[in-house]
Amino acid sequence: MKIAFIHPDLGIGGAERLVVDAAVGLQSLGHEVTIYTSYHDKNHSFDETNDGTLKVIVEGNKIVPPKIFGRLAILCASLRQLHLTRNLINSSVGNDYDVFIVDQLSICVPIIRFYLKGRILFYCHFPDQLLTQRKSTLKKLYRVPFDWLESWSTGIADVILVNSKFTRSVFQKTFSGVKRLPEVIYPSVDTEQSGKALDSQATATFSVNDDAKVILSINRFERKKNIELALRAFAIVARDEKSSVLYLAGGYDPRVDENIGYLKELQSLSDELGLSHTTIFPSDTPKKEKVSTRVVFLPSVASSLKTYLLKNAHLLLYTPSYEHFGIVPLEAMVNGTPVLATDTGGPLETVVNGVTGWNRPSDPTQWAKVIKYVVMVMSPEARELLSSAAKKRVKDHFSTAKMAKEFEYYAIASTKVKRQDIAHFGRFIDFARAILVVLIVVLIVSIFNFLGHK
C-alpha cells in the first residue's frame, strides 16, 4: 500500500515519536510511506526523518506563520494544514495514496475525503479542545468554531484511533456526536533498547555513587506533572533511609516561563522539606559527577543520560494524574525498572499493580510506603520477578512491531469500510466561509488588542 502521514509539526515529542515509529514500522512491512508536515527542523527532529530512513515533504509553510504575535496558534495551524492539503490535492501524487493517516489536527479530513480517493485513519492523542485554557470571553468565542470543526471533521474519518482506553472514554464524552467507537493503538517503545550498551558519553560524564539507591522521576518541568508528589513522598522516606537519591529529570526550555518558575518552586520545596539538592544542566555537568546530595535536578536531560538513569534506577516515580497515556513508564519497564504511578488515566493500562509496579492515589504517605518497600525491604528475588514481568509486558503489548501491525490492520480495514454520505459537504463550505469571516474579525480584534498593550 502507498501510505501518507499528515502531521502538523514534525519536531521532538511523544506524538512525533509515535508517527515516526508507525511510519518506520509500516515501511518495514513493505508499504511505501511518506510524511507530510508543515514544519520540519532538521536540527530538532528525530534521526529517522533526516537520515533517509523516511521520506518527509514540507508543505503549507510559505504563507501562514506558526503564530501571529505569539498567539492564534490553532488558527495558524489549521490554515497551514489546509494549505498543505490544497498542495497535496493539486499535486500529481495525491490520488496515488491508498491511505492517509492524520493525527493531532483533523481539519484536513473532510477535504481529503471529498477530493482524494485514499481512505483516512485519524489518530486522536487527546481532544484538542480539552488542552486549551479559555480565561477570556474573546478566547472562548475564538475557540467555538474550532471546537465544532474538530468534532465534525474527526467523525468524517473512515477509522478513528486513540492512544488508550482512557482517551477513548474522554473522546466519547467530548465528541458525543461521533457514534463510532474509536479503536485503541498504544504508543510503543523500542523493546531492543534494554540490550544495547550504554552511551559512553553518559557514563564518562556522570555516575551515581556505588551504594546509592536511585529513585527516578522523568517529566517535563510543568506544574500539571505534579512533581512535588515525588519530593514529598521521598522526604518521608529520607527520614529513615539515608542511601537513596531522588533524581528529577526531564524536559526544560529556558525560553518557557513555566519551566523556569516550576524548577525554582521545586528547589524551594526541597529546602522546606530539608532535602539537600543540586541542579545539573547539560552545559555544566562535571566529569564523572558523583552525587552526594539527596535530590538531583536534571533539566534538559540528554537521552543518553536518561537511558543510563533508567538502567540504574531502583524505582521510577510517574507523578501525573489522568495522563492520556504516558510513555515514560514503558521506558522504565523495558529496562526492567519497576514503576510507581497514580491510579488514574493511561498508567492503569501500562502498569499492572503488584506485577510490574504499583498504582496508588496521589498521596505522599502511600507513595512513601512503596518507596520504602523497594529500597529497604524488597528482596533481589522479588525484584528480579518484577523486572522480568515488566520486560515481558512491554514486549507483548507495547512493541514497535506490534504497533506497526495494528496500523497495517486498520489501514487495510479502512479500505473496506462503507463510507458515510457527505453530500452535505457543500453546506459545510458555506458554513466554513461564515466561520472564516468570524475568524478574520477575531484576528483583527486580537491584533488591535495586542497593539493596545504594547
N, C-alpha and C positions, 0 to 999 in steps of 0.2 A: 504494500500500500504506500501511497505518497501522502505524507502527513505534515501539516503546518501547525506550529505552535504560534499563538499570538499573545505576547506578554508586554505590559506597558514599559517597564524599566528593568533591563537585564543587568542589575547590579549584583550585590552580595547580600543575601538574606535567605530566610527559610523558604519563601515562595520560589525564589530563583533557584535554590538548590533542588527543589522538587522538579521544576521544569527541566533543568539540566539533566538530572538523573533519569527522568522519564524519557527525555529525548535520546540520551545515550543508550538507554535500555531498549527502546523501540528500534533504534538503529542496529543494535547488536542482534535483534531478532529478524533482521533482513529488510526492514522498512526504510524508505527514503525520507529523511527528516530535515525540515528547515525551520528555524526560529525567526519570526518577525517581531521586531521591537521598535519602539520609538526612541530608545536611549540605550547605548552600549558603550561604556567607558572601558577600554582595554586595560587600563591601569587599576580598575576597581570592578572586577568581574571574575567569574570562575574560569580556571585554566581551559576547560573544555570548550569554552566559547571563543578562545583566542588561538589555540594551538592547532587548529584544523580539524579537531575531532568533530565539531558541529558546524554546520553552515548557518551563519547569522546574517540577516538582512535588516538594515535600519531604514525605516520609512516613517513619514509623518512628523519629522522633527524640524522641518525647514520653515514653517510659518508660525506656529504657536509655540511659545516657550513653555517650560515645565510649570512655571508660576508667573503671576503678574504682581509686581510689588510684594513678592513673598507670600501671596495669597492666591485664592481661586484655583487651588490645586486640582480639584475634581473636574472643574470646567475645562481647564487646560488639558488634563489627561484625556478627557472624553473627546475633545476636538482633535487632539493628536492621534488618538486611535481611529477616529473617523477618517482623518487624512490618510493614515496608513491603509485603512480598508479600501478607500477610494483608489489609491495607487495599486493595491493588490488586484482589485476588480478590473482596472484598466490595463493590467499587465498581460503578457502573453501566457502566463503560467497559472493564473488564478483558478481556472477551471480544470487544471490538471490534478489538483489535490483531491484525494478521496475523503479525507477527514481533516477538520480544523479542531485543534484543542486550544480553547481560550480559557484564561484564568484571570482573576482579580477584577477585571473591568469587562462588563457584558454588553456595553452599548453597541458593539460591532456585530453582535449575534444576529439580530433581525436583518441587518444589511447583507451579511453573508448568506443568510437563509434565503433572501429574496433574489439575490443576483448571481450566486455561485452554486454549483452542483454539489459540492462536498458536504458531508454530514458534519454536525457540530457537537463536540463534547464541551461542556462548561464545567470547570473545576472551581468550586467555591471554597476558599480558605476560611472565610467568615464573612457574613453580610457587611458590606462596606458602610452601610448607613448606621451600623451599631458601633463603628470605630471612630466616629467624629463627635466633637463637642459642639453644642449649639447654645451658647450662652446669650446671644443677642437675637432679637426679633429678625433682624436682617439675615443672620446666618440661618435661622430656621426657615425663612422664606426661600433663601438661596438653595437650600437642600431639598425642598419639596419636589421639584421636577426630577432631580437626580434619584431620589428615593423611588419615585414611581417608575422611572426608566429602568432602574436596577431590577426591580421586581418583575416588570413586564418582559424585559429583554432576556432575563435569565430563563424565564419559562418557555422561551422560543427554542432553546437548545434541544437537540434530539436526545441527548443523555446528560443528566446533571450528576456531578460527582462532588463529594465533600471529603474533608480530611479526617473526620472522626464521627462517631455516633453522637457525641456531644454537639458538634457543629450541626449535624443533621437535625437534632431536636430544636436547636435555635433557628435553623433555616426554616423549618416547618411553621414555627410561631411567627417569624418575621415575614415570610412570603406566603401568607395563608392562601393567596390566590393561585399559587402553583400547586396543583393537585397531585403531581407525581412525587413519589418518594425518591430522594436522591440516593445514589449508591455510594458506598464508602471505599475509598482507596487511601490507605495510610501512607504518609510520607515514609521514606526509607533511610537507612544508613548503610555504609559500606561494611558488610559483615566480614570482610577480609582484613580490616584495619587492625584488629587486635593481634594479628600475627606479624604485623610489619615492625621493623626495627624503629626504635625511637630516633627522632631527628637529632643528629649530633650537635647541631647548634643549640638546641634546647638544653641538652644535658651539659653542654660546655658552659652555658651562662647561668644556669640555675639548678639548684638541687635542694632537696629537703634534708633536714637532719636525719641521720640514720635511725634514730629511735623515735622520731616524730610520727604521730598518727594523724594522717591528713584527712580533714573534713573539708569538703569542697562544695562551693556554690558557683554555678555559672549562669549568669543572666545579664541582660543589658542593665545599665545603671539607670533604671526608671522606677518611679515610685510604685507603679502598678505591679511590679515584680515582687514587692513585699520582702526585700532582702533583710529588713530588720528582724524578721522572724528567725532567720538563721543566727543572727547576732544574739538575740535574747535567749534562744534555746542554748546556744553554745556557752553563754555566760553562766547559766545554771550548771552545766557540766564542768566548766573550768574551775568551779569552787573545790571539786573533789579530785579532778583528773588533771594532771599537770603536763602530760606529754603530748597532748593533741594540739594541732594548729588549724585554725579556720582560714581557708583561702577563699576570698570573694573576688572572683574573676568575671570578666565579661566585656561586652561592647561598651565603648565610651568614645564620644565625639566631643572634643574640646570646643566645637562650634555650637553645641547644643546646651542651652542654659540648664535644662533639667538634669542632664548628665553631670554637669559641674556641681549644681546645687545638691543633688541627691548624694553624691560621693561625700561632700562635706557633712551632710546630715548623718551619714553612716559613720564617718570618722568621729563626729561629736558623740554619737550614741555609744561608740566603743569606749570613749573616755568616761562617759556617765556610768557604764557598766563595769568599769575598772579593768578593761581589757587593753593591754599594750598592743600597739599596732604600728605597721609600717606600710607605705604605699610605694609600689614599684611600677614605673611607667616603662614602656619598651625602650625608650631612649636613654634611660638611666639605670638599667639593670646591671649590677656589678658582675664581675667574673665570679663564677661559682658562688653565687649568693647563698649563704647559709642562714636560714631564718631562725631567729631566737625569740621573736615576739609571738603573742597568742593569735593575732589576726593579721593577715596579709591582704592588702587590696591590690589587685592586678587589673587596672583599667586597660582597655585595648589589648587584651591578651592575644598573643600570637597563636596561630593554630598549632604550631609545633609544641609550644609550652602547654597549651590546653590539653593536647594528647598526652604529654608527659604527666600532667597532674591527674588526668583521668585514670591512667595506668597505675599511679601510686596512691590514689585515694582509698581510704577505708570506707568512706560513705559519701554519696552525693546528696546534697540538700537541694530540692527543687521547690522553691517557695511560692510561686504564683498560684493564685486561686482562679478557677474557671478558665484555665488556659485552653485555647482552642484545640491544640494537640500537644505540642511540646516535644521537640526533637532531642533536647539535652538528656533526658532520662535514658533514651535509647543509646546515645553516645556513651553513657556510663555503662549500661548493661552489656553492650557489645564488648567492652573491655573487662567484663566480669565484676564490675563495681556495683554494690547494692545501692538502691535509691530510696530516699525518704521524700515523699511528695504529699501534697494535700489530697484530701479525699473528694476532689471536685474535678470536673472537666476531663480533658484528654488523658491525664495521668492515670485515671481509673481504667483506661483501656490499654495502657502500656505496662504499668507496674502491677504485678499480681501480689496482693498483700500477703506477707509471710512466706512468699515463694521466691520472688525476685527483688523484694524490697518491702516497703511499708507505705500505706496510705493513712494519714492522720489528719484530724482537723487542724486549722491554723492556730494552734495553741502552743506557746513555747514550752510549757511544762510537759505536754505529751511528746513533743519533739525531743526534748531533753532526755526523756526515758529511753527512746530509741537510740539516740546518740550514745548514751551511757552503755547500753547493751552492746553496741557494736565495738566500742573502744575498750570496754572494761570486762565484759562477760563472754562475748561470743567466741566459741572455740574455733580453731583453724579448720576442723572438720565441717562445722556448720557453715562457716564462710565459704568453703570450697563447694558445698552443695548448692548454696545460694548463687555463687558465681557461675557454676555450670548451668543452672536453671535460667539465669539471666541471659547468658550467651545463646542458649538453645531457643529461648522465646524470641529473641531478635532474629535469629536465623530462620525460624519457622514462619514468623508473621510480618517482619519488617525489613526484609532484604530488598535490595535494589532490583534483583532479578524477579522477585515476586511482584513488586510494584509494576515493573515493565510488562509482565504477562497480563496483569489486570487491566492496564491501559490498553493493551492489544485486544483483550477480550471485549472491552466496551467499545473500542473503535470499530471492531467488526460488527458488534451488536447494533451500533448506531446506523449501519447501512441497511438494517432490516427493520428498523422502527417505522411504523406507519406515521407519517408526518401530519401534524395538525394543519388545518387550513389557515393561511394568513392572507386571505383575500381582502381583509380589512386593513392591509398594510398602507393603502393609500390614505386612509383616515389617520393612521399613525403619522404619516408625513405631514399632514395638515396640523396635527397636534404638535409635532416636533417644531414646526415653524413658529407656532404660538409660544412654545417654550423658549425658542431661540430669542424671540422678542423680549420675553421676561428676563432672560439671562443677560441680554445686552443692557437692559435697564439696570439690573443688579450690578453689572460691571461698571457702568457709568457712575452709579451711586457709590460704589466701593472706591473707585478712583478719586472722586471728589472727597470722600471720607478720609482716604489716606492722605491726600494732599493737604486737607484741612488740619491734620495732626502733625504735619511736618514743621 
